[in-house]
Amino acid sequence: MFDNLIRRDPRDSGKTIVPIWRITWEIAKDGKTYTFHLRQGVQFHDGTDFTSADIKATFDRIA
């Protein structure tokens, strides 16, 4: 089971995308590249740091 980085806000019928993990993001002009900026200091329940390597591992597993 994996959490998402973002979700659609049900309060406006899903028109707005909101972060879940306290992240920010940028979308390239071509609309094909998304750059996510992770907040420092976020940890998993076991105390290990949440990093971009964790996100990559998730995408590698589900792709």
Backbone bond lengths (Angstrom), bond angles and torsions (degrees), N, CA, C in turn:
res aa  C-N    CA-C-N  psi(-1)  N-CA   C-N-CA  omega(-1)  CA-C   N-CA-C  phi
1 M - - - 1.429 - - 1.527 107.79 -
2 F 1.316 116.04 132.70 1.454 121.56 -177.50 1.524 109.64 -127.06
3 D 1.324 116.82 139.00 1.459 121.08 172.48 1.518 108.98 -81.95
4 N 1.301 116.13 153.78 1.461 121.62 175.85 1.521 110.36 -86.19
5 L 1.318 116.43 159.72 1.464 121.01 173.55 1.521 110.83 -81.72
6 I 1.327 115.55 -32.80 1.460 121.53 -178.13 1.525 109.08 -136.01
7 R 1.320 115.75 166.14 1.464 120.58 176.00 1.524 108.52 -150.64
8 R 1.311 115.50 164.45 1.461 121.09 175.10 1.523 108.24 -87.37
9 D 1.319 116.00 137.85 1.460 121.63 -178.03 1.532 109.89 -79.22
10 P 1.334 118.27 115.48 1.466 120.24 -177.76 1.527 113.16 -69.29
11 R 1.335 117.17 -16.26 1.467 119.81 -178.43 1.521 113.06 -68.64
12 D 1.341 116.89 -19.59 1.470 119.41 177.26 1.529 110.89 -125.38
13 S 1.317 115.21 35.43 1.476 122.90 178.98 1.523 112.79 61.15
14 G 1.329 117.19 28.76 1.459 121.47 175.85 1.510 115.60 79.94
15 K 1.324 118.12 14.56 1.469 120.74 -179.71 1.528 112.24 -74.83
16 T 1.324 116.55 -27.21 1.460 121.37 -177.92 1.523 109.84 -104.31
17 I 1.325 116.53 136.32 1.464 121.73 175.78 1.522 107.69 -99.93
18 V 1.319 116.07 129.60 1.460 121.20 -177.59 1.530 110.01 -124.41
19 P 1.334 116.93 149.22 1.466 120.30 179.35 1.523 111.38 -76.09
20 I 1.317 115.09 153.00 1.460 120.98 175.18 1.530 110.16 -106.87
21 W 1.309 117.45 -41.49 1.467 123.26 -174.19 1.519 113.40 -96.52
22 R 1.326 118.41 26.23 1.470 121.66 -178.92 1.518 110.83 55.88
23 I 1.303 114.81 54.79 1.454 121.63 179.36 1.518 109.36 -115.66
24 T 1.316 115.22 164.12 1.459 121.54 168.65 1.516 106.23 -123.35
25 W 1.327 116.63 164.60 1.455 119.22 -179.93 1.509 110.68 -151.34
26 E 1.320 113.45 160.30 1.460 122.44 176.28 1.519 107.09 -129.20
27 I 1.323 115.63 144.86 1.460 121.25 176.86 1.522 107.58 -115.09
28 A 1.335 116.49 127.77 1.468 121.12 -179.60 1.528 109.75 -63.66
29 K 1.318 115.54 157.77 1.465 121.30 -178.79 1.520 112.59 -56.65
30 D 1.337 117.27 -32.38 1.470 119.86 -179.61 1.532 112.47 -78.33
31 G 1.336 117.26 -6.89 1.455 121.71 178.65 1.518 114.57 74.40
32 K 1.327 117.08 7.75 1.463 120.63 -175.90 1.523 113.89 -105.00
33 T 1.312 117.53 -17.59 1.457 121.02 -176.72 1.525 109.75 -119.14
34 Y 1.322 114.93 124.86 1.458 121.54 176.93 1.524 107.58 -112.29
35 T 1.318 117.82 131.48 1.457 122.65 176.46 1.523 107.79 -114.15
36 F 1.332 115.94 118.08 1.456 121.37 -179.90 1.523 109.11 -101.26
37 H 1.324 116.16 138.00 1.463 122.92 177.35 1.526 107.36 -112.47
38 L 1.322 115.62 116.62 1.458 121.05 -177.74 1.518 110.56 -87.58
39 R 1.298 116.03 142.37 1.456 120.47 176.27 1.525 109.24 -73.44
40 Q 1.300 117.46 136.03 1.463 122.04 177.55 1.523 109.76 -71.51
41 G 1.319 116.29 147.14 1.456 121.25 174.25 1.518 115.34 91.32
42 V 1.337 118.48 -0.13 1.463 120.51 177.22 1.526 108.12 -76.56
43 Q 1.320 116.31 134.46 1.461 120.84 -177.93 1.526 110.99 -128.54
44 F 1.328 114.37 153.86 1.454 121.01 171.87 1.526 108.74 -74.68
45 H 1.334 116.58 169.72 1.463 120.78 -178.40 1.522 112.94 -59.78
46 D 1.350 117.16 -23.23 1.470 119.72 -179.84 1.524 112.77 -89.45
47 G 1.344 117.01 2.66 1.456 121.24 176.51 1.513 115.34 94.32
48 T 1.340 118.24 -6.50 1.463 119.82 177.97 1.521 109.86 -76.84
49 D 1.326 115.32 149.32 1.458 120.84 -178.31 1.523 111.90 -70.18
50 F 1.316 116.27 144.17 1.460 124.50 174.62 1.523 107.25 -89.41
51 T 1.350 117.55 118.93 1.463 121.52 -175.12 1.526 110.86 -129.50
52 S 1.311 114.96 171.98 1.466 120.24 177.12 1.531 111.03 -63.26
53 A 1.322 117.74 -28.06 1.469 120.66 177.17 1.530 110.69 -62.78
54 D 1.320 117.18 -33.18 1.464 120.93 177.51 1.526 110.95 -67.51
55 I 1.306 116.49 -39.78 1.467 120.38 177.91 1.522 110.00 -66.39
56 K 1.331 116.65 -43.30 1.465 120.07 178.48 1.530 110.34 -60.51
57 A 1.321 116.87 -44.24 1.466 120.33 179.81 1.528 110.86 -61.00
58 T 1.318 117.10 -37.83 1.464 120.80 177.68 1.516 110.83 -64.12
59 F 1.336 117.12 -47.70 1.462 120.17 179.12 1.526 111.29 -63.86
60 D 1.318 117.61 -39.10 1.468 120.66 177.54 1.528 110.80 -61.78
61 R 1.307 116.60 -37.88 1.466 120.69 -177.90 1.530 112.13 -72.03
62 I 1.328 117.66 -39.73 1.464 119.42 -175.71 1.518 113.43 -88.92
63 A 1.331 117.33 -13.25 1.479 119.78 -178.59 1.517 111.48 -83.91
